[in-house]
Amino acid sequence: MTASNETGYVHQQAVRSGQIITANGSAFLDFGKRVLEALQAAPQPEIDEWYSFYKQGFHDYMNSKH
């Protein structure tokens, strides 16, 4: 028997609910961002900057800063 909760499915790369974080296999950056947020590892602007840097790549990120 297979369990299914189609109505509860969230169409996002990574999802956090309380202390539970889950992501699909291609969402390592989104998962990492949610973990850092859950741990409050840095101020939110710093986490957002880290995420943008790795999501965009060095050159695109640096070009977006100018």
PQR file of N, CA, C, O and H, with PARSE charges and radii, in Angstrom:
ATOM      1  N   MET A   1       0.832  -1.167   0.000 -0.4000 1.5000
ATOM      2  CA  MET A   1       0.000   0.000   0.000 -0.0000 2.0000
ATOM      3  C   MET A   1       0.888   1.245   0.000  0.5500 1.7000
ATOM      4  O   MET A   1       1.883   1.311   0.722 -0.5500 1.4000
ATOM      5  N   THR A   2       0.521   2.214  -0.806 -0.4000 1.5000
ATOM      6  CA  THR A   2       1.267   3.456  -0.902 -0.0000 2.0000
ATOM      7  C   THR A   2       0.470   4.582  -0.267  0.5500 1.7000
ATOM      8  O   THR A   2      -0.709   4.763  -0.573 -0.5500 1.4000
ATOM      9  H   THR A   2      -0.287   2.160  -1.393  0.4000 1.0000
ATOM     10  N   ALA A   3       1.101   5.329   0.605 -0.4000 1.5000
ATOM     11  CA  ALA A   3       0.451   6.486   1.223 -0.0000 2.0000
ATOM     12  C   ALA A   3       0.609   7.692   0.311  0.5500 1.7000
ATOM     13  O   ALA A   3       1.645   7.860  -0.332 -0.5500 1.4000
ATOM     14  H   ALA A   3       2.059   5.182   0.853  0.4000 1.0000
ATOM     15  N   SER A   4      -0.400   8.514   0.258 -0.4000 1.5000
ATOM     16  CA  SER A   4      -0.363   9.691  -0.594 -0.0000 2.0000
ATOM     17  C   SER A   4      -1.084  10.840   0.094  0.5500 1.7000
ATOM     18  O   SER A   4      -2.103  10.649   0.758 -0.5500 1.4000
ATOM     19  H   SER A   4      -1.242   8.377   0.781  0.4000 1.0000
ATOM     20  N   ASN A   5      -0.545  12.011  -0.076 -0.4000 1.5000
ATOM     21  CA  ASN A   5      -1.183  13.216   0.450 -0.0000 2.0000
ATOM     22  C   ASN A   5      -1.067  14.301  -0.606  0.5500 1.7000
ATOM     23  O   ASN A   5      -0.418  15.324  -0.385 -0.5500 1.4000
ATOM     24  H   ASN A   5       0.282  12.166  -0.615  0.4000 1.0000
ATOM     25  N   GLU A   6      -1.687  14.083  -1.739 -0.4000 1.5000
ATOM     26  CA  GLU A   6      -1.582  15.026  -2.845 -0.0000 2.0000
ATOM     27  C   GLU A   6      -2.077  16.412  -2.468  0.5500 1.7000
ATOM     28  O   GLU A   6      -1.503  17.404  -2.918 -0.5500 1.4000
ATOM     29  H   GLU A   6      -2.214  13.253  -1.919  0.4000 1.0000
ATOM     30  N   THR A   7      -3.109  16.511  -1.668 -0.4000 1.5000
ATOM     31  CA  THR A   7      -3.643  17.823  -1.302 -0.0000 2.0000
ATOM     32  C   THR A   7      -2.697  18.575  -0.368  0.5500 1.7000
ATOM     33  O   THR A   7      -2.744  19.804  -0.307 -0.5500 1.4000
ATOM     34  H   THR A   7      -3.575  15.706  -1.303  0.4000 1.0000
ATOM     35  N   GLY A   8      -1.844  17.864   0.355 -0.4000 1.5000
ATOM     36  CA  GLY A   8      -0.898  18.502   1.258 -0.0000 2.0000
ATOM     37  C   GLY A   8       0.456  18.777   0.641  0.5500 1.7000
ATOM     38  O   GLY A   8       1.328  19.354   1.291 -0.5500 1.4000
ATOM     39  H   GLY A   8      -1.806  16.866   0.306  0.4000 1.0000
ATOM     40  N   TYR A   9       0.648  18.367  -0.617 -0.4000 1.5000
ATOM     41  CA  TYR A   9       1.943  18.538  -1.283 -0.0000 2.0000
ATOM     42  C   TYR A   9       2.197  20.013  -1.554  0.5500 1.7000
ATOM     43  O   TYR A   9       1.312  20.723  -2.031 -0.5500 1.4000
ATOM     44  H   TYR A   9      -0.060  17.898  -1.145  0.4000 1.0000
ATOM     45  N   VAL A  10       3.393  20.467  -1.254 -0.4000 1.5000
ATOM     46  CA  VAL A  10       3.794  21.852  -1.487 -0.0000 2.0000
ATOM     47  C   VAL A  10       4.762  21.861  -2.661  0.5500 1.7000
ATOM     48  O   VAL A  10       5.786  21.179  -2.626 -0.5500 1.4000
ATOM     49  H   VAL A  10       4.112  19.889  -0.866  0.4000 1.0000
ATOM     50  N   HIS A  11       4.451  22.619  -3.690 -0.4000 1.5000
ATOM     51  CA  HIS A  11       5.277  22.679  -4.891 -0.0000 2.0000
ATOM     52  C   HIS A  11       6.410  23.696  -4.699  0.5500 1.7000
ATOM     53  O   HIS A  11       6.378  24.792  -5.258 -0.5500 1.4000
ATOM     54  H   HIS A  11       3.619  23.174  -3.718  0.4000 1.0000
ATOM     55  N   GLN A  12       7.399  23.314  -3.908 -0.4000 1.5000
ATOM     56  CA  GLN A  12       8.584  24.130  -3.653 -0.0000 2.0000
ATOM     57  C   GLN A  12       9.791  23.213  -3.614  0.5500 1.7000
ATOM     58  O   GLN A  12       9.668  22.012  -3.373 -0.5500 1.4000
ATOM     59  H   GLN A  12       7.426  22.423  -3.455  0.4000 1.0000
ATOM     60  N   GLN A  13      10.958  23.792  -3.852 -0.4000 1.5000
ATOM     61  CA  GLN A  13      12.182  23.007  -3.822 -0.0000 2.0000
ATOM     62  C   GLN A  13      12.466  22.454  -2.426  0.5500 1.7000
ATOM     63  O   GLN A  13      12.858  21.297  -2.271 -0.5500 1.4000
ATOM     64  H   GLN A  13      11.058  24.767  -4.047  0.4000 1.0000
ATOM     65  N   ALA A  14      12.263  23.300  -1.415 -0.4000 1.5000
ATOM     66  CA  ALA A  14      12.498  22.890  -0.029 -0.0000 2.0000
ATOM     67  C   ALA A  14      11.397  23.474   0.839  0.5500 1.7000
ATOM     68  O   ALA A  14      10.889  24.564   0.575 -0.5500 1.4000
ATOM     69  H   ALA A  14      11.944  24.239  -1.541  0.4000 1.0000
ATOM     70  N   VAL A  15      11.037  22.734   1.878 -0.4000 1.5000
ATOM     71  CA  VAL A  15       9.942  23.150   2.755 -0.0000 2.0000
ATOM     72  C   VAL A  15      10.354  22.930   4.199  0.5500 1.7000
ATOM     73  O   VAL A  15      10.972  21.923   4.545 -0.5500 1.4000
ATOM     74  H   VAL A  15      11.449  21.849   2.092  0.4000 1.0000
ATOM     75  N   ARG A  16       9.996  23.896   5.031 -0.4000 1.5000
ATOM     76  CA  ARG A  16      10.242  23.759   6.467 -0.0000 2.0000
ATOM     77  C   ARG A  16       8.924  23.880   7.203  0.5500 1.7000
ATOM     78  O   ARG A  16       8.130  24.786   6.948 -0.5500 1.4000
ATOM     79  H   ARG A  16       9.493  24.714   4.750  0.4000 1.0000
ATOM     80  N   SER A  17       8.707  22.964   8.108 -0.4000 1.5000
ATOM     81  CA  SER A  17       7.547  23.015   8.991 -0.0000 2.0000
ATOM     82  C   SER A  17       8.060  22.732  10.396  0.5500 1.7000
ATOM     83  O   SER A  17       8.347  21.587  10.744 -0.5500 1.4000
ATOM     84  H   SER A  17       9.352  22.229   8.316  0.4000 1.0000
ATOM     85  N   GLY A  18       8.170  23.777  11.193 -0.4000 1.5000
ATOM     86  CA  GLY A  18       8.741  23.614  12.529 -0.0000 2.0000
ATOM     87  C   GLY A  18      10.199  23.205  12.421  0.5500 1.7000
ATOM     88  O   GLY A  18      11.009  23.917  11.827 -0.5500 1.4000
ATOM     89  H   GLY A  18       7.937  24.707  10.910  0.4000 1.0000
ATOM     90  N   GLN A  19      10.529  22.055  12.997 -0.4000 1.5000
ATOM     91  CA  GLN A  19      11.908  21.578  12.955 -0.0000 2.0000
ATOM     92  C   GLN A  19      12.134  20.536  11.860  0.5500 1.7000
ATOM     93  O   GLN A  19      13.206  19.935  11.790 -0.5500 1.4000
ATOM     94  H   GLN A  19       9.871  21.477  13.479  0.4000 1.0000
ATOM     95  N   ILE A  20      11.142  20.323  11.015 -0.4000 1.5000
ATOM     96  CA  ILE A  20      11.263  19.360   9.911 -0.0000 2.0000
ATOM     97  C   ILE A  20      11.563  20.128   8.635  0.5500 1.7000
ATOM     98  O   ILE A  20      10.845  21.067   8.289 -0.5500 1.4000
ATOM     99  H   ILE A  20      10.271  20.811  11.072  0.4000 1.0000
ATOM    100  N   ILE A  21      12.615  19.735   7.938 -0.4000 1.5000
ATOM    101  CA  ILE A  21      12.983  20.338   6.664 -0.0000 2.0000
ATOM    102  C   ILE A  21      13.122  19.211   5.657  0.5500 1.7000
ATOM    103  O   ILE A  21      13.771  18.199   5.922 -0.5500 1.4000
ATOM    104  H   ILE A  21      13.197  18.972   8.219  0.4000 1.0000
ATOM    105  N   THR A  22      12.512  19.397   4.510 -0.4000 1.5000
ATOM    106  CA  THR A  22      12.609  18.395   3.457 -0.0000 2.0000
ATOM    107  C   THR A  22      12.809  19.091   2.123  0.5500 1.7000
ATOM    108  O   THR A  22      12.423  20.247   1.950 -0.5500 1.4000
ATOM    109  H   THR A  22      11.985  20.219   4.295  0.4000 1.0000
ATOM    110  N   ALA A  23      13.413  18.383   1.184 -0.4000 1.5000
ATOM    111  CA  ALA A  23      13.663  18.961  -0.141 -0.0000 2.0000
ATOM    112  C   ALA A  23      13.764  17.844  -1.159  0.5500 1.7000
ATOM    113  O   ALA A  23      14.006  16.686  -0.819 -0.5500 1.4000
ATOM    114  H   ALA A  23      13.726  17.444   1.324  0.4000 1.0000
ATOM    115  N   ASN A  24      13.572  18.218  -2.419 -0.4000 1.5000
ATOM    116  CA  ASN A  24      13.770  17.213  -3.455 -0.0000 2.0000
ATOM    117  C   ASN A  24      15.265  17.069  -3.741  0.5500 1.7000
ATOM    118  O   ASN A  24      16.073  17.849  -3.237 -0.5500 1.4000
ATOM    119  H   ASN A  24      13.375  19.159  -2.696  0.4000 1.0000
ATOM    120  N   GLY A  25      15.624  16.093  -4.532 -0.4000 1.5000
ATOM    121  CA  GLY A  25      17.033  15.760  -4.752 -0.0000 2.0000
ATOM    122  C   GLY A  25      17.867  16.824  -5.431  0.5500 1.7000
ATOM    123  O   GLY A  25      19.093  16.800  -5.323 -0.5500 1.4000
ATOM    124  H   GLY A  25      14.968  15.459  -4.941  0.4000 1.0000
ATOM    125  N   SER A  26      17.238  17.761  -6.129 -0.4000 1.5000
ATOM    126  CA  SER A  26      17.992  18.799  -6.833 -0.0000 2.0000
ATOM    127  C   SER A  26      18.040  20.114  -6.056  0.5500 1.7000
ATOM    128  O   SER A  26      18.482  21.130  -6.592 -0.5500 1.4000
ATOM    129  H   SER A  26      16.242  17.780  -6.217  0.4000 1.0000
ATOM    130  N   ALA A  27      17.599  20.107  -4.824 -0.4000 1.5000
ATOM    131  CA  ALA A  27      17.433  21.351  -4.077 -0.0000 2.0000
ATOM    132  C   ALA A  27      18.428  21.500  -2.935  0.5500 1.7000
ATOM    133  O   ALA A  27      18.057  21.948  -1.850 -0.5500 1.4000
ATOM    134  H   ALA A  27      17.240  19.282  -4.388  0.4000 1.0000
ATOM    135  N   PHE A  28      19.672  21.135  -3.158 -0.4000 1.5000
ATOM    136  CA  PHE A  28      20.639  21.197  -2.056 -0.0000 2.0000
ATOM    137  C   PHE A  28      20.856  22.612  -1.541  0.5500 1.7000
ATOM    138  O   PHE A  28      21.059  22.793  -0.340 -0.5500 1.4000
ATOM    139  H   PHE A  28      19.973  20.771  -4.040  0.4000 1.0000
ATOM    140  N   LEU A  29      20.819  23.628  -2.411 -0.4000 1.5000
ATOM    141  CA  LEU A  29      20.990  25.002  -1.947 -0.0000 2.0000
ATOM    142  C   LEU A  29      19.785  25.472  -1.131  0.5500 1.7000
ATOM    143  O   LEU A  29      19.940  26.105  -0.087 -0.5500 1.4000
ATOM    144  H   LEU A  29      20.654  23.481  -3.386  0.4000 1.0000
ATOM    145  N   ASP A  30      18.598  25.159  -1.613 -0.4000 1.5000
ATOM    146  CA  ASP A  30      17.385  25.542  -0.897 -0.0000 2.0000
ATOM    147  C   ASP A  30      17.319  24.837   0.456  0.5500 1.7000
ATOM    148  O   ASP A  30      16.926  25.437   1.457 -0.5500 1.4000
ATOM    149  H   ASP A  30      18.471  24.645  -2.461  0.4000 1.0000
ATOM    150  N   PHE A  31      17.703  23.569   0.483 -0.4000 1.5000
ATOM    151  CA  PHE A  31      17.726  22.816   1.733 -0.0000 2.0000
ATOM    152  C   PHE A  31      18.724  23.448   2.704  0.5500 1.7000
ATOM    153  O   PHE A  31      18.412  23.649   3.878 -0.5500 1.4000
ATOM    154  H   PHE A  31      18.023  23.081  -0.330  0.4000 1.0000
ATOM    155  N   GLY A  32      19.914  23.755   2.216 -0.4000 1.5000
ATOM    156  CA  GLY A  32      20.933  24.382   3.060 -0.0000 2.0000
ATOM    157  C   GLY A  32      20.471  25.713   3.622  0.5500 1.7000
ATOM    158  O   GLY A  32      20.726  26.027   4.784 -0.5500 1.4000
ATOM    159  H   GLY A  32      20.167  23.592   1.263  0.4000 1.0000
ATOM    160  N   LYS A  33      19.788  26.499   2.791 -0.4000 1.5000
ATOM    161  CA  LYS A  33      19.270  27.790   3.250 -0.0000 2.0000
ATOM    162  C   LYS A  33      18.260  27.594   4.370  0.5500 1.7000
ATOM    163  O   LYS A  33      18.309  28.306   5.373 -0.5500 1.4000
ATOM    164  H   LYS A  33      19.581  26.245   1.846  0.4000 1.0000
ATOM    165  N   ARG A  34      17.355  26.649   4.220 -0.4000 1.5000
ATOM    166  CA  ARG A  34      16.345  26.387   5.255 -0.0000 2.0000
ATOM    167  C   ARG A  34      16.999  25.910   6.556  0.5500 1.7000
ATOM    168  O   ARG A  34      16.551  26.270   7.644 -0.5500 1.4000
ATOM    169  H   ARG A  34      17.316  26.071   3.405  0.4000 1.0000
ATOM    170  N   VAL A  35      18.050  25.106   6.445 -0.4000 1.5000
ATOM    171  CA  VAL A  35      18.765  24.635   7.641 -0.0000 2.0000
ATOM    172  C   VAL A  35      19.423  25.819   8.348  0.5500 1.7000
ATOM    173  O   VAL A  35      19.315  25.947   9.568 -0.5500 1.4000
ATOM    174  H   VAL A  35      18.414  24.813   5.561  0.4000 1.0000
ATOM    175  N   LEU A  36      20.105  26.686   7.595 -0.4000 1.5000
ATOM    176  CA  LEU A  36      20.741  27.853   8.205 -0.0000 2.0000
ATOM    177  C   LEU A  36      19.712  28.750   8.884  0.5500 1.7000
ATOM    178  O   LEU A  36      19.959  29.285   9.965 -0.5500 1.4000
ATOM    179  H   LEU A  36      20.193  26.582   6.605  0.4000 1.0000
ATOM    180  N   GLU A  37      18.545  28.912   8.234 -0.4000 1.5000
ATOM    181  CA  GLU A  37      17.480  29.718   8.846 -0.0000 2.0000
ATOM    182  C   GLU A  37      16.963  29.069  10.122  0.5500 1.7000
ATOM    183  O   GLU A  37      16.752  29.756  11.121 -0.5500 1.4000
ATOM    184  H   GLU A  37      18.345  28.477   7.356  0.4000 1.0000
ATOM    185  N   ALA A  38      16.755  27.760  10.101 -0.4000 1.5000
ATOM    186  CA  ALA A  38      16.251  27.057  11.278 -0.0000 2.0000
ATOM    187  C   ALA A  38      17.233  27.161  12.440  0.5500 1.7000
ATOM    188  O   ALA A  38      16.825  27.287  13.595 -0.5500 1.4000
ATOM    189  H   ALA A  38      16.925  27.202   9.289  0.4000 1.0000
ATOM    190  N   LEU A  39      18.513  27.109  12.136 -0.4000 1.5000
ATOM    191  CA  LEU A  39      19.538  27.198  13.174 -0.0000 2.0000
ATOM    192  C   LEU A  39      19.849  28.634  13.578  0.5500 1.7000
ATOM    193  O   LEU A  39      20.567  28.872  14.549 -0.5500 1.4000
ATOM    194  H   LEU A  39      18.844  27.007  11.198  0.4000 1.0000
ATOM    195  N   GLN A  40      19.305  29.588  12.829 -0.4000 1.5000
ATOM    196  CA  GLN A  40      19.633  30.998  13.012 -0.0000 2.0000
ATOM    197  C   GLN A  40      21.149  31.179  13.031  0.5500 1.7000
ATOM    198  O   GLN A  40      21.712  31.841  13.904 -0.5500 1.4000
ATOM    199  H   GLN A  40      18.721  29.395  12.040  0.4000 1.0000
ATOM    200  N   ALA A  41      21.789  30.562  12.029 -0.4000 1.5000
ATOM    201  CA  ALA A  41      23.244  30.517  11.954 -0.0000 2.0000
ATOM    202  C   ALA A  41      23.866  31.865  11.617  0.5500 1.7000
ATOM    203  O   ALA A  41      25.051  32.082  11.870 -0.5500 1.4000
ATOM    204  H   ALA A  41      21.331  30.024  11.320  0.4000 1.0000
ATOM    205  N   ALA A  42      23.079  32.766  11.050 -0.4000 1.5000
ATOM    206  CA  ALA A  42      23.555  34.094  10.671 -0.0000 2.0000
ATOM    207  C   ALA A  42      22.328  34.980  10.511  0.5500 1.7000
ATOM    208  O   ALA A  42      21.207  34.477  10.434 -0.5500 1.4000
ATOM    209  H   ALA A  42      22.116  32.590  10.845  0.4000 1.0000
ATOM    210  N   PRO A  43      22.529  36.296  10.460 -0.5600 1.5000
ATOM    211  CA  PRO A  43      21.389  37.180  10.200  0.2800 2.0000
ATOM    212  C   PRO A  43      20.775  36.855   8.823  0.5500 1.7000
ATOM    213  O   PRO A  43      21.488  36.448   7.906 -0.5500 1.4000
ATOM    214  N   GLN A  44      19.464  37.035   8.688 -0.4000 1.5000
ATOM    215  CA  GLN A  44      18.765  36.683   7.450 -0.0000 2.0000
ATOM    216  C   GLN A  44      19.377  37.329   6.205  0.5500 1.7000
ATOM    217  O   GLN A  44      19.499  36.649   5.186 -0.5500 1.4000
ATOM    218  H   GLN A  44      18.885  37.366   9.433  0.4000 1.0000
ATOM    219  N   PRO A  45      19.770  38.618   6.236 -0.5600 1.5000
ATOM    220  CA  PRO A  45      20.386  39.190   5.027  0.2800 2.0000
ATOM    221  C   PRO A  45      21.664  38.463   4.604  0.5500 1.7000
ATOM    222  O   PRO A  45      21.950  38.348   3.412 -0.5500 1.4000
ATOM    223  N   GLU A  46      22.424  37.978   5.573 -0.4000 1.5000
ATOM    224  CA  GLU A  46      23.648  37.240   5.271 -0.0000 2.0000
ATOM    225  C   GLU A  46      23.329  35.878   4.647  0.5500 1.7000
ATOM    226  O   GLU A  46      23.997  35.455   3.704 -0.5500 1.4000
ATOM    227  H   GLU A  46      22.192  38.071   6.541  0.4000 1.0000
ATOM    228  N   ILE A  47      22.322  35.203   5.167 -0.4000 1.5000
ATOM    229  CA  ILE A  47      21.895  33.926   4.593 -0.0000 2.0000
ATOM    230  C   ILE A  47      21.384  34.148   3.174  0.5500 1.7000
ATOM    231  O   ILE A  47      21.707  33.373   2.274 -0.5500 1.4000
ATOM    232  H   ILE A  47      21.779  35.547   5.933  0.4000 1.0000
ATOM    233  N   ASP A  48      20.589  35.198   2.963 -0.4000 1.5000
ATOM    234  CA  ASP A  48      20.073  35.500   1.632 -0.0000 2.0000
ATOM    235  C   ASP A  48      21.199  35.807   0.649  0.5500 1.7000
ATOM    236  O   ASP A  48      21.138  35.399  -0.511 -0.5500 1.4000
ATOM    237  H   ASP A  48      20.326  35.827   3.694  0.4000 1.0000
ATOM    238  N   GLU A  49      22.217  36.517   1.101 -0.4000 1.5000
ATOM    239  CA  GLU A  49      23.356  36.837   0.237 -0.0000 2.0000
ATOM    240  C   GLU A  49      24.126  35.573  -0.135  0.5500 1.7000
ATOM    241  O   GLU A  49      24.501  35.393  -1.294 -0.5500 1.4000
ATOM    242  H   GLU A  49      22.267  36.848   2.043  0.4000 1.0000
ATOM    243  N   TRP A  50      24.361  34.705   0.835 -0.4000 1.5000
ATOM    244  CA  TRP A  50      25.035  33.437   0.566 -0.0000 2.0000
ATOM    245  C   TRP A  50      24.261  32.636  -0.475  0.5500 1.7000
ATOM    246  O   TRP A  50      24.829  32.122  -1.438 -0.5500 1.4000
ATOM    247  H   TRP A  50      24.056  34.852   1.776  0.4000 1.0000
ATOM    248  N   TYR A  51      22.953  32.544  -0.259 -0.4000 1.5000
ATOM    249  CA  TYR A  51      22.102  31.779  -1.164 -0.0000 2.0000
ATOM    250  C   TYR A  51      22.157  32.355  -2.581  0.5500 1.7000
ATOM    251  O   TYR A  51      22.307  31.608  -3.548 -0.5500 1.4000
ATOM    252  H   TYR A  51      22.491  32.961   0.523  0.4000 1.0000
ATOM    253  N   SER A  52      22.036  33.673  -2.707 -0.4000 1.5000
ATOM    254  CA  SER A  52      22.079  34.314  -4.028 -0.0000 2.0000
ATOM    255  C   SER A  52      23.418  34.088  -4.722  0.5500 1.7000
ATOM    256  O   SER A  52      23.462  33.838  -5.927 -0.5500 1.4000
ATOM    257  H   SER A  52      21.914  34.279  -1.921  0.4000 1.0000
ATOM    258  N   PHE A  53      24.501  34.175  -3.970 -0.4000 1.5000
ATOM    259  CA  PHE A  53      25.835  33.968  -4.537 -0.0000 2.0000
ATOM    260  C   PHE A  53      25.948  32.586  -5.174  0.5500 1.7000
ATOM    261  O   PHE A  53      26.396  32.462  -6.314 -0.5500 1.4000
ATOM    262  H   PHE A  53      24.465  34.378  -2.991  0.4000 1.0000
ATOM    263  N   TYR A  54      25.547  31.558  -4.453 -0.4000 1.5000
ATOM    264  CA  TYR A  54      25.680  30.200  -4.968 -0.0000 2.0000
ATOM    265  C   TYR A  54      24.602  29.848  -5.990  0.5500 1.7000
ATOM    266  O   TYR A  54      24.847  29.034  -6.880 -0.5500 1.4000
ATOM    267  H   TYR A  54      25.183  31.658  -3.527  0.4000 1.0000
ATOM    268  N   LYS A  55      23.426  30.439  -5.881 -0.4000 1.5000
ATOM    269  CA  LYS A  55      22.345  30.161  -6.830 -0.0000 2.0000
ATOM    270  C   LYS A  55      22.654  30.781  -8.196  0.5500 1.7000
ATOM    271  O   LYS A  55      22.418  30.162  -9.234 -0.5500 1.4000
ATOM    272  H   LYS A  55      23.227  31.100  -5.157  0.4000 1.0000
ATOM    273  N   GLN A  56      23.181  32.000  -8.186 -0.4000 1.5000
ATOM    274  CA  GLN A  56      23.471  32.716  -9.430 -0.0000 2.0000
ATOM    275  C   GLN A  56      24.834  32.370 -10.013  0.5500 1.7000
ATOM    276  O   GLN A  56      25.021  32.429 -11.228 -0.5500 1.4000
ATOM    277  H   GLN A  56      23.372  32.503  -7.343  0.4000 1.0000
ATOM    278  N   GLY A  57      25.774  32.013  -9.171 -0.4000 1.5000
ATOM    279  CA  GLY A  57      27.146  31.815  -9.617 -0.0000 2.0000
ATOM    280  C   GLY A  57      27.925  33.113  -9.454  0.5500 1.7000
ATOM    281  O   GLY A  57      27.338  34.194  -9.409 -0.5500 1.4000
ATOM    282  H   GLY A  57      25.622  31.965  -8.184  0.4000 1.0000
ATOM    283  N   PHE A  58      29.221  33.007  -9.368 -0.4000 1.5000
ATOM    284  CA  PHE A  58      30.091  34.149  -9.062 -0.0000 2.0000
ATOM    285  C   PHE A  58      29.882  35.323 -10.017  0.5500 1.7000
ATOM    286  O   PHE A  58      29.623  36.441  -9.572 -0.5500 1.4000
ATOM    287  H   PHE A  58      29.698  32.129  -9.405  0.4000 1.0000
ATOM    288  N   HIS A  59      29.991  35.084 -11.314 -0.4000 1.5000
ATOM    289  CA  HIS A  59      29.954  36.184 -12.278 -0.0000 2.0000
ATOM    290  C   HIS A  59      28.593  36.893 -12.302  0.5500 1.7000
ATOM    291  O   HIS A  59      28.538  38.123 -12.271 -0.5500 1.4000
ATOM    292  H   HIS A  59      30.202  34.176 -11.676  0.4000 1.0000
ATOM    293  N   ASP A  60      27.514  36.139 -12.357 -0.4000 1.5000
ATOM    294  CA  ASP A  60      26.188  36.761 -12.369 -0.0000 2.0000
ATOM    295  C   ASP A  60      25.911  37.500 -11.065  0.5500 1.7000
ATOM    296  O   ASP A  60      25.327  38.584 -11.071 -0.5500 1.4000
ATOM    297  H   ASP A  60      27.559  35.140 -12.382  0.4000 1.0000
ATOM    298  N   TYR A  61      26.331  36.913  -9.954 -0.4000 1.5000
ATOM    299  CA  TYR A  61      26.123  37.558  -8.661 -0.0000 2.0000
ATOM    300  C   TYR A  61      26.894  38.874  -8.592  0.5500 1.7000
ATOM    301  O   TYR A  61      26.346  39.894  -8.174 -0.5500 1.4000
ATOM    302  H   TYR A  61      26.806  36.033  -9.949  0.4000 1.0000
ATOM    303  N   MET A  62      28.152  38.854  -8.999 -0.4000 1.5000
ATOM    304  CA  MET A  62      28.968  40.075  -8.949 -0.0000 2.0000
ATOM    305  C   MET A  62      28.413  41.131  -9.897  0.5500 1.7000
ATOM    306  O   MET A  62      28.431  42.317  -9.569 -0.5500 1.4000
ATOM    307  H   MET A  62      28.597  38.025  -9.339  0.4000 1.0000
ATOM    308  N   ASN A  63      27.928  40.730 -11.050 -0.4000 1.5000
ATOM    309  CA  ASN A  63      27.348  41.685 -11.989 -0.0000 2.0000
ATOM    310  C   ASN A  63      26.056  42.282 -11.445  0.5500 1.7000
ATOM    311  O   ASN A  63      25.738  43.434 -11.740 -0.5500 1.4000
ATOM    312  H   ASN A  63      27.914  39.766 -11.316  0.4000 1.0000
ATOM    313  N   SER A  64      25.312  41.521 -10.661 -0.4000 1.5000
ATOM    314  CA  SER A  64      24.053  42.022 -10.111 -0.0000 2.0000
ATOM    315  C   SER A  64      24.300  43.029  -8.988  0.5500 1.7000
ATOM    316  O   SER A  64      23.403  43.797  -8.641 -0.5500 1.4000
ATOM    317  H   SER A  64      25.570  40.585 -10.422  0.4000 1.0000
ATOM    318  N   LYS A  65      25.488  43.032  -8.424 -0.4000 1.5000
ATOM    319  CA  LYS A  65      25.814  43.938  -7.321 -0.0000 2.0000
ATOM    320  C   LYS A  65      26.168  45.337  -7.819  0.5500 1.7000
ATOM    321  O   LYS A  65      26.218  46.278  -7.027 -0.5500 1.4000
ATOM    322  H   LYS A  65      26.216  42.408  -8.706  0.4000 1.0000
ATOM    323  N   HIS A  66      26.414  45.484  -9.121 -0.4000 1.5000
ATOM    324  CA  HIS A  66      26.816  46.793  -9.672 -0.0000 2.0000
ATOM    325  C   HIS A  66      25.682  47.487 -10.329  0.5500 1.7000
ATOM    326  O   HIS A  66      25.848  48.593 -10.841 -0.5500 1.4000
ATOM    327  H   HIS A  66      26.374  44.719  -9.764  0.4000 1.0000
TER
END
